[in-house]
């Protein structure tokens, strides 16, 4: 679950292209989270949760989820990086 919440933050940052902006405002971050939640709800039927639970985390940590999120990420290069990151995570998962 800890990993899932970290990935959730990464997804938000990628949607907002944080690597280009040094210090985004709270409103900007909120709009990125809203976009992410809306996309997850629409495409994967994942309702946003206040506290990350196991079922939500399990559905979020899939290649399918990354593909859905990549639709919101503007940069092609960053999309590929996200996919690769999730592939590596899923390969390592059995170790934990």
MMTF fields as JSON, N, C-alpha, C and O atoms, coordinates in Angstrom:
{
  "mmtfVersion": "1.0.0",
  "mmtfProducer": "UNKNOWN",
  "numBonds": 383,
  "numAtoms": 384,
  "numGroups": 96,
  "numChains": 1,
  "numModels": 1,
  "chainsPerModel": [1],
  "groupsPerChain": [96],
  "chainIdList": ["A"],
  "bondAtomList": [4, 2, 8, 6, 12, 10, 16, 14, 20, 18, 24, 22, 28, 26, 32, 30, 36, 34, 40, 38, 44, 42, 48, 46, 52, 50, 56, 54, 60, 58, 64, 62, 68, 66, 72, 70, 76, 74, 80, 78, 84, 82, 88, 86, 92, 90, 96, 94, 100, 98, 104, 102, 108, 106, 112, 110, 116, 114, 120, 118, 124, 122, 128, 126, 132, 130, 136, 134, 140, 138, 144, 142, 148, 146, 152, 150, 156, 154, 160, 158, 164, 162, 168, 166, 172, 170, 176, 174, 180, 178, 184, 182, 188, 186, 192, 190, 196, 194, 200, 198, 204, 202, 208, 206, 212, 210, 216, 214, 220, 218, 224, 222, 228, 226, 232, 230, 236, 234, 240, 238, 244, 242, 248, 246, 252, 250, 256, 254, 260, 258, 264, 262, 268, 266, 272, 270, 276, 274, 280, 278, 284, 282, 288, 286, 292, 290, 296, 294, 300, 298, 304, 302, 308, 306, 312, 310, 316, 314, 320, 318, 324, 322, 328, 326, 332, 330, 336, 334, 340, 338, 344, 342, 348, 346, 352, 350, 356, 354, 360, 358, 364, 362, 368, 366, 372, 370, 376, 374, 380, 378],
  "bondOrderList": [1, 1, 1, 1, 1, 1, 1, 1, 1, 1, 1, 1, 1, 1, 1, 1, 1, 1, 1, 1, 1, 1, 1, 1, 1, 1, 1, 1, 1, 1, 1, 1, 1, 1, 1, 1, 1, 1, 1, 1, 1, 1, 1, 1, 1, 1, 1, 1, 1, 1, 1, 1, 1, 1, 1, 1, 1, 1, 1, 1, 1, 1, 1, 1, 1, 1, 1, 1, 1, 1, 1, 1, 1, 1, 1, 1, 1, 1, 1, 1, 1, 1, 1, 1, 1, 1, 1, 1, 1, 1, 1, 1, 1, 1, 1],
  "groupList": [{"groupName": "UNK", "atomNameList": ["N", "CA", "C", "O"], "elementList": ["N", "C", "C", "O"], "formalChargeList": [0, 0, 0, 0], "bondAtomList": [1, 0, 2, 1, 3, 2], "bondOrderList": [1, 1, 2], "singleLetterCode": "X", "chemCompType": "L-PEPTIDE LINKING"}],
  "groupTypeList": [0, 0, 0, 0, 0, 0, 0, 0, 0, 0, 0, 0, 0, 0, 0, 0, 0, 0, 0, 0, 0, 0, 0, 0, 0, 0, 0, 0, 0, 0, 0, 0, 0, 0, 0, 0, 0, 0, 0, 0, 0, 0, 0, 0, 0, 0, 0, 0, 0, 0, 0, 0, 0, 0, 0, 0, 0, 0, 0, 0, 0, 0, 0, 0, 0, 0, 0, 0, 0, 0, 0, 0, 0, 0, 0, 0, 0, 0, 0, 0, 0, 0, 0, 0, 0, 0, 0, 0, 0, 0, 0, 0, 0, 0, 0, 0],
  "groupIdList": [1, 2, 3, 4, 5, 6, 7, 8, 9, 10, 11, 12, 13, 14, 15, 16, 17, 18, 19, 20, 21, 22, 23, 24, 25, 26, 27, 28, 29, 30, 31, 32, 33, 34, 35, 36, 37, 38, 39, 40, 41, 42, 43, 44, 45, 46, 47, 48, 49, 50, 51, 52, 53, 54, 55, 56, 57, 58, 59, 60, 61, 62, 63, 64, 65, 66, 67, 68, 69, 70, 71, 72, 73, 74, 75, 76, 77, 78, 79, 80, 81, 82, 83, 84, 85, 86, 87, 88, 89, 90, 91, 92, 93, 94, 95, 96],
  "secStructList": [7, 2, 2, 2, 2, 2, 2, 2, 2, 2, 2, 2, 2, 2, 2, 6, 6, 6, 6, 6, 7, 1, 1, 7, 7, 2, 2, 2, 2, 2, 2, 2, 2, 2, 2, 2, 2, 2, 2, 2, 2, 2, 2, 2, 7, 7, 7, 7, 7, 1, 1, 7, 7, 2, 2, 2, 2, 2, 2, 2, 1, 1, 2, 2, 2, 2, 2, 2, 2, 2, 6, 6, 7, 7, 7, 2, 2, 2, 2, 2, 2, 2, 2, 2, 2, 2, 2, 2, 2, 2, 2, 2, 4, 4, 4, 7],
  "xCoordList": [0.842, 0.0, 0.879, 0.556, 1.985, 2.92, 3.426, 3.51, 3.761, 4.242, 3.165, 3.445, 1.94, 0.841, 0.643, 0.397, 0.747, 0.547, 1.702, 1.501, 2.909, 4.036, 3.796, 4.018, 3.342, 3.058, 1.947, 1.996, 0.951, -0.159, 0.379, -0.048, 1.326, 1.939, 2.732, 2.676, 3.468, 4.251, 3.323, 3.613, 2.199, 1.245, 0.75, 0.679, 0.411, -0.069, 1.001, 0.72, 2.243, 3.337, 3.596, 3.923, 3.45, 3.679, 2.579, 2.847, 1.345, 0.24, 0.497, 0.238, 1.009, 1.26, 2.628, 2.964, 3.425, 4.784, 5.588, 6.099, 5.691, 6.402, 7.871, 8.475, 8.443, 9.86, 10.146, 11.3, 9.097, 9.278, 9.061, 9.706, 8.147, 7.827, 8.445, 8.317, 9.099, 9.782, 8.801, 8.869, 7.894, 7.068, 5.592, 5.13, 4.852, 3.442, 2.567, 2.848, 1.522, 0.629, -0.285, -0.402, -0.92, -1.842, -3.0, -3.443, -3.482, -4.592, -4.191, -4.961, -2.969, -2.495, -2.458, -2.941, -1.881, -1.792, -3.182, -3.403, -4.114, -5.483, -6.111, -6.821, -5.844, -6.43, -5.829, -6.523, -4.545, -3.925, -4.547, -4.831, -4.757, -5.358, -6.774, -7.191, -7.502, -8.871, -8.863, -9.699, -7.922, -7.824, -7.505, -8.084, -6.576, -6.186, -7.374, -7.667, -8.056, -9.206, -10.313, -10.925, -10.555, -11.613, -11.291, -12.159, -10.028, -9.609, -9.712, -10.188, -9.264, -9.324, -10.77, -11.099, -11.63, -13.036, -13.684, -14.429, -13.386, -14.021, -13.539, -14.35, -12.233, -11.685, -11.592, -11.742, -11.343, -11.137, -12.189, -12.152, -13.133, -14.173, -13.571, -14.064, -12.494, -11.844, -12.29, -11.967, -13.027, -13.466, -12.321, -11.604, -12.142, -11.08, -11.359, -12.508, -10.319, -10.476, -9.661, -8.628, -10.139, -9.408, -8.103, -7.03, -8.21, -7.006, -6.837, -7.784, -5.629, -5.34, -5.627, -5.055, -6.51, -6.75, -6.18, -5.769, -6.161, -5.515, -6.106, -5.373, -7.439, -8.073, -7.76, -7.482, -7.808, -7.506, -6.056, -5.753, -5.17, -3.74, -3.478, -2.714, -4.112, -3.906, -4.316, -3.633, -5.434, -5.919, -5.067, -4.894, -4.534, -3.72, -2.361, -1.796, -1.851, -0.502, -0.529, 0.002, -1.139, -1.192, -0.767, -0.809, -0.364, 0.002, -1.22, -1.104, -2.389, -3.63, -3.836, -4.19, -3.609, -3.767, -2.774, -3.12, -1.546, -0.532, -0.923, -0.728, -1.474, -1.908, -2.99, -2.981, -3.918, -4.999, -4.42, -4.836, -3.461, -2.859, -2.004, -1.948, -1.345, -0.481, -1.258, -0.684, -2.557, -3.367, -3.359, -3.558, -3.13, -3.131, -1.748, -1.629, -0.704, 0.666, 1.031, 0.954, 1.431, 1.686, 2.918, 2.879, 3.995, 5.255, 5.357, 5.143, 5.685, 5.81, 6.93, 6.809, 8.013, 9.179, 8.816, 9.213, 8.057, 7.666, 6.673, 6.681, 5.83, 4.881, 5.653, 5.337, 6.671, 7.473, 8.18, 8.279, 8.67, 9.352, 8.387, 8.763, 7.151, 6.149, 5.851, 5.763, 5.699, 5.423, 6.57, 6.354, 7.795, 8.98, 9.058, 9.372, 8.767, 8.796, 7.81, 8.137, 6.605, 5.598, 5.995, 5.78, 6.573, 7.036, 8.072, 8.018, 9.018, 10.053, 9.43, 9.797, 8.487, 7.812, 7.125, 7.245, 6.407, 5.664, 6.606, 6.261, 7.788, 8.766, 9.322, 9.61, 9.469, 10.051, 9.038, 9.411, 7.768, 6.701, 6.797, 6.634, 7.056, 7.11, 8.164, 8.054, 9.179, 10.246, 9.709, 10.154, 8.739, 8.201, 7.203, 6.614],
  "yCoordList": [-1.198, 0.0, 1.25, 2.247, 1.185, 2.314, 2.628, 3.788, 1.57, 1.765, 2.382, 3.249, 1.933, 2.437, 3.934, 4.675, 4.382, 5.818, 6.628, 7.758, 6.062, 6.749, 6.852, 7.9, 5.758, 5.763, 6.762, 7.45, 6.838, 7.771, 9.201, 9.991, 9.523, 10.858, 11.08, 12.151, 10.047, 10.151, 10.414, 11.255, 9.682, 9.859, 11.306, 11.911, 11.849, 13.238, 14.184, 15.079, 13.974, 14.86, 14.782, 15.785, 13.596, 13.441, 14.129, 14.724, 14.046, 14.715, 16.219, 16.877, 16.755, 18.197, 18.614, 19.798, 17.663, 17.937, 18.739, 19.817, 18.196, 18.871, 19.099, 20.065, 18.217, 18.36, 19.653, 20.069, 20.292, 21.572, 22.762, 23.801, 22.598, 23.69, 23.369, 22.248, 24.328, 24.073, 23.872, 22.866, 24.824, 24.785, 25.036, 26.174, 23.989, 24.192, 24.562, 24.157, 25.321, 25.731, 24.577, 23.572, 24.749, 23.724, 23.508, 22.38, 24.61, 24.509, 23.678, 22.848, 23.916, 23.136, 21.659, 20.821, 21.344, 19.942, 19.321, 18.171, 20.115, 19.622, 19.309, 18.315, 20.155, 19.918, 18.666, 17.945, 18.403, 17.181, 15.953, 14.961, 16.031, 14.891, 14.653, 13.512, 15.741, 15.613, 14.956, 14.1, 15.358, 14.768, 13.283, 12.467, 12.937, 11.533, 10.709, 9.643, 11.21, 10.484, 10.311, 9.248, 11.374, 11.324, 10.264, 9.495, 10.24, 9.268, 7.841, 6.946, 7.628, 6.289, 5.843, 4.673, 6.788, 6.437, 6.081, 5.107, 6.889, 6.696, 5.408, 4.624, 5.197, 4.083, 2.774, 1.701, 2.851, 1.617, 1.392, 0.4, 2.335, 2.264, 2.2, 1.488, 2.965, 3.052, 4.349, 5.436, 4.24, 5.449, 5.958, 5.16, 7.279, 7.811, 7.486, 7.524, 7.171, 6.83, 7.802, 8.308, 8.055, 8.955, 8.306, 8.897, 7.089, 6.352, 5.187, 4.453, 5.03, 3.96, 2.609, 2.29, 1.816, 0.474, -0.571, -0.246, -1.812, -2.882, -3.102, -3.252, -3.121, -3.375, -2.267, -2.531, -1.025, 0.116, 0.027, 0.201, -0.249, -0.334, -1.42, -1.215, -2.572, -3.683, -3.317, -3.666, -2.612, -2.23, -1.114, -1.033, -0.248, 0.876, 0.401, 0.989, -0.658, -1.12, -2.162, -3.261, -1.823, -2.733, -1.978, -0.748, -2.731, -2.103, -1.438, -0.421, -2.029, -1.451, -0.035, 0.884, 0.125, 1.44, 2.438, 3.592, 1.988, 2.889, 3.346, 4.509, 2.436, 2.814, 3.89, 4.843, 3.726, 4.704, 6.057, 7.098, 6.033, 7.271, 7.934, 9.16, 7.123, 7.668, 8.53, 9.403, 8.285, 9.114, 10.575, 11.475, 10.807, 12.172, 12.815, 14.035, 11.999, 12.526, 13.113, 12.423, 14.395, 15.059, 14.535, 14.41, 14.232, 13.884, 12.391, 11.547, 12.084, 10.69, 9.977, 8.813, 10.707, 10.152, 9.749, 8.687, 10.615, 10.341, 9.176, 8.407, 9.047, 7.918, 6.612, 5.678, 6.561, 5.341, 5.047, 3.893, 6.102, 5.931, 5.366, 4.49, 5.863, 5.354, 3.88, 3.083, 3.533, 2.124, 1.232, 0.161, 1.693, 0.916, 0.768, -0.306, 1.861, 1.837, 0.806, 0.05, 0.777, -0.177, -1.606, -2.532, -1.782, -3.132, -3.636, -4.786, -2.767, -3.157, -3.476, -4.455, -2.64, -2.879, -4.239, -5.003, -4.537, -5.801, -7.004, -8.081, -6.829, -7.923, -8.167, -9.305, -7.091, -7.22, -7.659, -8.172, -7.464, -7.711, -9.067, -9.118, -10.165, -11.459, -11.513, -12.324, -10.66, -10.661, -10.22, -10.71, -9.282, -8.807, -9.811, -9.625],
  "zCoordList": [0.0, 0.0, 0.0, -0.646, 0.727, 0.744, -0.653, -1.055, -1.388, -2.758, -3.634, -4.463, -3.446, -4.273, -4.045, -4.996, -2.798, -2.564, -3.145, -3.589, -3.146, -3.79, -5.3, -5.906, -5.888, -7.323, -7.641, -8.661, -6.764, -6.956, -7.034, -7.876, -6.142, -6.148, -7.436, -8.04, -7.842, -9.08, -10.266, -11.117, -10.313, -11.418, -11.467, -12.537, -10.299, -10.253, -10.776, -11.574, -10.315, -10.721, -12.22, -12.854, -12.777, -14.22, -15.025, -16.069, -14.539, -15.233, -15.274, -16.282, -14.165, -14.08, -14.574, -14.533, -15.04, -15.514, -14.497, -14.799, -13.293, -12.206, -12.547, -12.081, -13.353, -13.682, -14.45, -14.552, -14.992, -15.687, -14.751, -14.892, -13.797, -12.864, -11.507, -11.014, -10.917, -9.648, -8.495, -7.789, -8.304, -7.105, -7.422, -7.344, -7.779, -8.154, -6.949, -5.821, -7.196, -6.113, -5.704, -6.405, -4.564, -4.064, -5.04, -5.254, -5.631, -6.587, -7.803, -8.287, -8.286, -9.438, -9.092, -9.853, -7.933, -7.506, -7.386, -7.764, -6.85, -6.685, -8.043, -8.193, -9.016, -10.345, -10.983, -11.7, -10.728, -11.264, -10.622, -11.293, -9.292, -8.592, -9.114, -9.31, -9.336, -9.851, -11.231, -11.523, -12.071, -13.417, -13.32, -14.038, -12.426, -12.245, -11.746, -12.287, -10.711, -10.153, -11.192, -11.299, -11.95, -12.967, -14.025, -14.437, -14.454, -15.468, -14.931, -15.63, -13.684, -13.092, -12.911, -13.104, -12.537, -12.344, -13.679, -13.785, -14.694, -15.998, -16.68, -17.174, -16.705, -17.484, -16.713, -17.297, -15.389, -14.621, -13.547, -12.82, -13.458, -12.424, -11.018, -10.144, -10.826, -9.513, -8.849, -9.328, -7.756, -7.058, -6.189, -5.585, -6.118, -5.26, -3.792, -3.353, -3.045, -1.629, -0.786, -1.224, 0.429, 1.327, 1.772, 1.654, 2.282, 2.677, 1.726, 1.443, 1.242, 0.282, 0.935, 1.978, 0.329, 0.868, -0.089, -1.203, 0.35, -0.405, -1.785, -2.762, -1.869, -3.165, -4.165, -5.335, -3.689, -4.556, -5.022, -6.203, -4.069, -4.379, -5.415, -6.357, -5.239, -6.171, -7.592, -8.554, -7.713, -9.056, -9.661, -10.877, -8.778, -9.244, -9.757, -10.679, -9.158, -9.49, -10.604, -10.443, -11.718, -12.86, -14.118, -14.167, -15.12, -16.397, -17.032, -17.717, -16.793, -17.329, -16.776, -17.514, -15.47, -14.838, -15.427, -15.684, -15.638, -16.192, -17.595, -17.949, -18.391, -19.745, -19.677, -20.455, -18.741, -18.564, -18.15, -18.658, -17.227, -16.726, -17.803, -17.893, -18.613, -19.669, -20.664, -21.315, -20.779, -21.674, -21.23, -22.045, -19.94, -19.41, -19.427, -19.319, -19.561, -19.501, -20.863, -21.88, -20.883, -22.161, -22.92, -24.144, -22.212, -22.87, -23.181, -22.311, -24.432, -24.871, -24.113, -23.73, -23.911, -23.207, -21.773, -21.295, -21.1, -19.714, -19.649, -18.688, -20.657, -20.7, -20.714, -19.978, -21.567, -21.684, -20.363, -19.945, -19.711, -18.425, -17.376, -16.596, -17.356, -16.409, -16.659, -15.725, -17.932, -18.264, -17.805, -17.238, -18.059, -17.682, -16.162, -15.649, -15.447, -13.984, -13.443, -12.528, -14.007, -13.541, -13.903, -13.121, -15.09, -15.467, -14.474, -14.038, -14.117, -13.147, -11.794, -11.144, -11.379, -10.095, -10.097, -9.139, -11.173, -11.237, -11.29, -10.804, -11.873, -11.877, -10.481, -10.109, -9.709, -8.368, -7.326, -6.271, -7.614, -6.649, -5.938, -4.719, -6.658, -5.962, -4.853, -3.933, -4.935, -3.931, -2.573, -1.535, -2.584, -1.308, -0.815, 0.249]
}
